Amino acid sequence: MRWNAQALSPTSDGLSGNSDGGTPGPAPVTDALLPLAGLVRSISTPEFSGVTFHEVTAKSVLNKVPSGSNMPFEWTVNPYRGCSHACVYCFARKTHTYLDFDSGRDFDSQVVVKINAAEVLRKELAKPSWQRHQVALGTNTDPYQRAEGRYALMPGIIRALADSGTPFSILTKGTLLARDIPLLKHAAAQVPVDLGISLAMTNSDLAELMEPGTPSPRARLKLIARLRDAGLGCGVMAMPILPWLTDSDEALDSLFSELAAAGATGVTAGALYLKPGTREWYLKWLAANHPELVGRYRRLYGQGAYAPKDYRVWLSGRIIYFKAKYGFKGTSGFSHRNAKPAASSRTDAEHQAAHTPDQQPLF
């Protein structure tokens, strides 16, 4: 693929917006790009139909999480903004509006790439002020989305972290992670490394509709097995569990049994979170694919981002039940070593639900 020939905006090497070889011309760059800091060029290629990559040079890539945040980590690195995985429920959609993109289609199709991420990170980690706190990757958008196969930013990032003595965690849906297994094994001999795969459903037809740009559930289960065979721990983030779509006992039993068979070292699961930006896009998808559920979702969530406590207690009980059934104990096995403590412990209702036969929620 002649990647350079697909540039949408002028660059220092004289590339223009004309493609060659008979391929369709690229879509125009939107006005939102005009203030995009550090923009080098914008790329569109038939290999990634419908997606535009905006290559930028970043001044900093090591991000401090605000002290008031409830995130279980303090530092993050996100080499990409926007994500071609196109998960309709993605909680990070709202962040794209900070770039004057929309949180719907633009989040899926306008991907910002920090092409100098590894070099900048290495310099930041070398500063005397850096205290080697754990760094989390995959907290906003996936570092192993398809573009990583082209840009290969993660090997340099992993080396920079390991060489500096900085522990790190990676959460991904991308099977491109398998490319870096030898590098991750080497890094794990130098610093603590936590790996997590995001997988919350085993129904491949539903996954294709809701996560159209991701590897299939089967492919991600194979990745878990490969990581375990390589001697690496691998927890699973089974989130979000979707009311009336993936919260039945049949769906949960399938999920937890498959994760156990693949060798996952633990599972964390929880209910769908509909914050602004995600809420509108998800409900639009729901209206097109499951219109019979739209009213039920509006009643369940109201105007809030969280499902009500009764539903969350019920779901937590079912998760506890299936974790116990398949031998999972404690948390996911995908940890953040500087994580903040949980806000609350399991309720009496959760204890009771964990030992109660299947009951569908009355919502």
C-alpha positions in Angstrom: 0.0 0.0 0.0 1.4 3.4 -1.1 0.6 5.1 2.2 2.3 8.3 1.4 0.3 8.7 -1.8 -2.9 9.0 0.1 -2.1 12.3 2.0 -5.0 14.7 2.3 -3.2 17.8 3.3 0.1 19.3 2.1 3.2 18.1 3.8 6.9 19.0 3.8 7.7 16.5 1.1 5.2 18.0 -1.3 2.4 15.4 -1.1 -1.0 16.7 -2.0 -4.5 15.5 -1.7 -4.5 13.5 -5.0 -4.3 9.7 -4.8 -2.9 7.7 -7.7 -3.3 4.2 -9.1 -7.0 4.6 -9.9 -8.1 4.6 -6.2 -10.9 6.9 -5.1 -10.0 10.4 -4.1 -9.9 11.1 -0.4 -12.6 12.8 1.6 -11.9 16.5 2.3 -10.3 17.5 5.6 -12.9 19.1 7.9 -12.6 22.5 9.5 -12.1 20.7 12.8 -8.5 20.0 11.8 -7.5 23.6 11.5 -6.6 24.1 15.2 -5.3 20.5 15.7 -2.0 21.0 17.4 1.1 19.6 15.8 -0.7 18.4 12.7 1.8 17.0 10.1 -0.6 15.5 7.6 -3.8 13.7 7.2 -3.9 10.3 5.5 -6.6 8.2 3.9 -6.1 4.9 2.3 -8.3 2.1 0.8 -6.7 -0.3 3.3 -8.6 1.6 6.0 -11.8 2.5 4.1 -13.7 5.3 5.7 -11.0 6.2 8.2 -8.7 9.2 8.1 -5.5 9.4 10.2 -4.3 12.7 11.4 -0.6 12.4 12.1 0.6 14.9 14.8 3.8 15.5 16.7 3.1 15.6 20.4 4.9 17.8 22.9 4.0 15.4 25.8 2.4 11.9 26.0 2.7 11.2 29.7 -0.6 12.3 31.2 -1.3 12.9 34.9 -4.9 11.8 35.9 -6.5 14.6 37.9 -6.4 14.0 41.6 -10.2 14.1 41.9 -10.7 11.4 39.3 -12.2 8.0 40.3 -9.9 6.2 37.8 -7.8 3.5 39.4 -4.5 4.8 38.0 -2.5 8.0 38.2 -0.6 8.2 34.8 -1.6 7.2 31.3 -0.2 7.2 27.8 -2.6 7.2 24.8 -0.7 7.1 21.4 -4.0 7.4 19.5 -7.1 9.5 19.9 -10.3 8.2 18.3 -10.6 4.4 17.6 -11.5 2.4 14.5 -12.8 -0.4 16.7 -16.1 1.7 16.6 -17.6 0.1 19.7 -21.0 1.7 20.0 -20.9 1.7 23.8 -17.3 3.2 24.1 -17.2 5.4 27.2 -14.4 7.6 25.7 -16.4 9.0 22.9 -16.9 12.4 24.6 -13.2 13.1 24.6 -13.2 13.5 20.8 -15.3 16.6 21.1 -12.3 18.3 22.8 -10.8 18.3 19.2 -14.0 19.7 17.7 -14.9 16.3 16.3 -18.2 14.7 17.1 -18.4 11.7 19.5 -20.2 9.5 17.0 -19.0 8.8 13.5 -15.9 11.0 13.9 -14.7 9.1 16.9 -14.7 5.9 14.8 -13.3 7.5 11.6 -11.1 10.5 12.5 -8.1 9.0 14.3 -5.3 11.2 15.7 -1.9 9.5 15.7 1.0 10.8 17.9 3.7 9.7 15.5 6.6 10.7 17.9 5.0 9.1 21.0 7.9 6.8 21.8 10.6 9.4 21.5 8.7 12.0 23.6 7.9 9.4 26.2 11.5 8.3 26.6 12.5 11.9 27.2 9.8 12.4 29.8 10.7 9.2 31.7 14.4 10.3 31.8 13.5 13.5 33.8 14.8 13.4 37.4 11.4 14.3 38.6 9.8 11.0 37.3 9.1 8.7 40.2 8.4 5.5 38.2 4.7 5.4 39.0 2.8 2.7 37.0 1.6 3.9 33.6 -1.7 2.6 32.1 -2.2 2.2 28.4 -5.6 1.6 26.8 -7.5 3.8 29.2 -9.0 6.0 26.6 -8.6 4.5 23.1 -7.1 1.2 22.2 -3.3 1.2 21.6 -3.6 -1.9 19.5 -6.3 -0.8 17.1 -5.7 -1.6 13.5 -3.6 1.4 12.8 -0.9 0.1 15.1 -0.1 -2.5 12.5 1.0 0.4 10.3 2.5 2.9 12.8 4.1 0.4 15.2 4.2 2.9 18.1 3.8 0.3 20.9 7.2 -1.4 20.7 9.0 1.9 21.3 6.6 2.8 24.1 7.1 -0.6 25.8 10.9 -0.3 25.5 10.9 3.2 26.9 8.9 2.2 29.9 10.9 -1.0 30.6 14.3 0.7 30.1 13.3 3.5 32.6 12.2 1.0 35.2 8.6 2.1 35.0 5.8 -0.6 35.6 2.9 -0.5 33.2 -0.4 -2.0 32.2 -2.0 -2.5 28.8 -5.8 -3.0 28.2 -6.8 -3.9 24.6 -9.2 -5.6 22.3 -6.5 -5.8 19.6 -4.9 -9.1 18.7 -2.0 -7.1 17.3 -0.7 -7.4 20.9 0.5 -10.9 19.9 3.2 -9.3 17.7 4.8 -7.9 20.9 4.7 -11.0 23.1 8.5 -11.5 22.9 9.0 -7.8 23.8 6.5 -8.0 26.6 8.2 -11.1 28.1 11.5 -9.2 28.0 9.9 -6.1 29.7 8.2 -8.3 32.3 11.7 -9.5 33.4 12.6 -5.8 34.0 9.4 -4.3 35.5 5.9 -5.4 36.6 3.7 -5.7 33.5 -0.1 -6.2 33.7 -2.0 -7.3 30.6 -5.7 -7.2 30.2 -8.0 -8.1 27.3 -11.4 -6.4 26.9 -14.0 -9.0 26.2 -17.6 -8.8 27.4 -19.6 -11.0 25.1 -19.1 -14.3 23.2 -22.0 -13.9 20.7 -20.1 -13.2 17.5 -23.1 -11.9 15.6 -23.8 -9.3 18.3 -20.2 -8.4 18.6 -20.0 -7.8 14.8 -22.9 -5.3 15.2 -21.6 -3.6 18.3 -17.8 -3.7 17.9 -17.5 -3.8 14.1 -13.8 -2.9 14.0 -12.6 -5.3 16.6 -11.2 -8.8 16.4 -13.9 -11.4 17.0 -14.5 -12.8 20.5 -13.0 -16.1 19.3 -9.8 -14.3 18.2 -9.5 -12.5 21.6 -10.0 -15.8 23.5 -7.1 -17.3 21.4 -5.0 -14.2 22.3 -5.6 -14.8 26.0 -4.5 -18.4 25.6 -1.4 -17.3 23.7 -0.4 -14.9 26.4 -0.9 -17.6 29.1 1.2 -20.1 27.0 3.9 -17.5 26.9 4.0 -17.3 30.6 2.3 -13.9 30.9 -0.6 -13.2 33.2 -3.8 -12.0 31.4 -6.8 -10.6 33.1 -10.1 -9.7 31.4 -12.1 -6.6 31.6 -15.7 -7.9 30.9 -17.3 -4.5 30.5 -19.8 -3.4 29.7 -22.4 -5.9 30.4 -25.5 -4.8 28.5 -29.0 -4.9 29.9 -31.3 -7.3 28.0 -28.5 -8.1 25.5 -25.6 -9.7 27.4 -26.8 -10.0 31.0 -28.8 -13.2 30.8 -27.5 -16.3 32.7 -27.0 -18.0 29.3 -24.8 -15.1 28.1 -22.9 -14.8 31.4 -22.3 -18.5 31.7 -20.9 -18.6 28.1 -18.6 -15.7 28.8 -17.2 -16.9 32.1 -16.8 -20.5 30.9 -15.0 -19.4 27.7 -12.7 -17.1 29.7 -11.8 -19.9 32.1 -11.1 -22.3 29.3 -8.8 -19.7 27.7 -6.8 -19.5 30.9 -7.7 -15.9 32.0 -6.2 -15.1 35.3 -9.2 -13.2 36.5 -12.2 -11.1 35.4 -13.7 -7.8 36.3 -17.2 -7.1 35.0 -19.8 -4.4 35.3 -22.8 -2.7 33.8 -23.0 -0.3 30.9 -22.2 3.3 31.6 -24.0 5.8 29.4 -22.2 9.1 29.9 -23.0 12.0 27.5 -21.5 11.4 24.1 -21.8 7.7 24.5 -25.5 7.8 25.5 -26.7 9.5 22.3 -24.7 7.2 20.0 -25.6 4.0 21.8 -29.3 4.8 21.9 -29.2 5.6 18.2 -27.7 2.2 17.5 -30.3 0.6 19.8 -33.2 2.3 18.0 -31.9 0.9 14.7 -31.2 -2.6 15.9 -33.4 -3.3 18.9 -36.1 -0.7 18.9 -38.1 -2.7 21.4 -35.5 -2.0 24.0 -35.3 1.8 23.7 -38.1 2.5 26.1 -36.7 0.0 28.6 -33.3 1.6 28.5 -34.8 5.1 29.0 -36.7 3.9 32.0 -33.7 2.0 33.4 -31.2 4.8 33.0 -33.5 7.9 33.2 -31.3 10.9 32.6 -28.3 9.5 34.4 -25.1 7.7 33.3 -25.5 4.7 35.6 -28.0 2.0 35.8 -29.9 2.1 39.1 -28.5 0.5 42.3 -31.0 -2.3 42.3 -29.9 -3.4 38.8 -26.2 -3.1 39.6 -26.7 -5.1 42.8 -28.6 -7.8 40.9 -25.9 -7.9 38.1 -23.1 -8.0 40.7 -24.7 -11.0 42.3 -24.8 -12.9 39.0 -21.2 -12.0 38.2 -20.1 -13.2 41.6 -22.1 -16.4 41.1 -20.5 -17.2 37.7 -17.0 -16.2 38.8 -17.3 -18.7 41.6 -18.7 -21.3 39.3 -15.7 -21.1 37.0 -13.0 -20.7 39.7 -12.3 -17.0 39.4 -11.3 -15.3 42.7 -10.9 -11.8 43.7 -10.3 -9.1 41.0 -9.5 -9.4 37.4 -5.8 -10.2 37.6 -5.4 -7.1 35.5 -4.4 -4.7 38.2 -3.0 -1.2 38.6 -0.4 -1.4 41.3 -1.0 2.2 42.3 -4.8 1.7 42.2 -7.0 3.6 44.5 -9.1 1.5 46.9 -12.6 0.5 46.0 -15.2 2.9 47.2 -17.4 0.3 48.8 -17.5 -3.4 49.6 -20.0 -6.0 48.5 -23.5 -5.5 49.9 -25.7 -8.1 51.7 -27.9 -8.2 48.7 -24.8 -9.0 46.5 -23.9 -11.8 48.9 -27.4 -13.2 48.7 -27.6 -13.0 44.9 -24.3 -14.8 44.5 -25.9 -17.9 45.9 -29.3 -17.6 44.4 -30.5 -19.4 41.2 -31.1 -17.4 38.1 -33.6 -14.6 38.4 -34.1 -12.1 35.6 -34.1 -8.5 36.7 -37.4 -6.9 37.1 -36.5 -3.7 35.2 
